[in-house]
C-alpha cells in the first residue's frame, strides 16, 4: 500500500510541475549591471525634467454676516 501511495504522489507532483512550467516568469537575459544602468538613466531623466506647474489656488469667498453659522 505504501509503495502505491509513493508512486501516486510522485506521478501527481510531476503532472502539477509540468502544468506549472508555462506559467513561470521568463528568466531575465540582461545582466544586473545593465538593468541598474537603465534604471539610473530613467531616474536622472525624471529628476532633470522641469517641475509640474503648481495648481491654481482655490477661489476665496467673501464672508457675509450669516456665513459660517
N, C-alpha and C positions, 0 to 999 in steps of 0.2 A: 504494500500500500504506500509506503513512504517513497519508494522509487518512482511510482507513478506520479505522485504529487511533485516531486523534484523535477521530473521531466516536463510535467504540465506547466509548472511555474516558469521554467527556463524557456519553453516554447512561447508562452504568453508574453514574457519580457521581450523576447526577440521580435514578436509581432508589434508590440507597442513602440519599441525603439525604431523599427522600420517605418512605422506610420508617422513618427515624430520627426524624422530626418528632414523632410521637405520644409517644415516649419521653422527650422533653426535659422538664426540670423546669419547672413553671409559673413565670411571672415574678411576683415579689412586687409586690403592688399598694400595700402600705402603705409610707410613706416611712421612711427610715432613722431619722429623729428619733423617730418613733412607736415603732418596734421597740426603740430604745435606751431609751425611757421605760418600756416594759413590762418590759424586762429588768431595769432598775434597781428597778422595783416588786417583781418576784419576788425579787430579791436582798435587798431590805430586809425582805420578809416572812420569808425564811429566817433572816436574822440576828436578827430580833426574836422568833422562835419560842423557846419555852423549850428548854433543852438536854435531850437524851435522858438518861434515868436511867443511872447507871453500872452495869455488870454486877456481879453478886454475886461476892465473892471465892471462889476455889477452896477447897474444904474441906482442912484440914490433917490429916494423919495422924500419929499418934504413931510415933516410930521405935522399933522393938524392937531387941534385941541383934543380930539377923541381917539386919535390913533395910538395904538399900544395898549388899549384897555381890554 
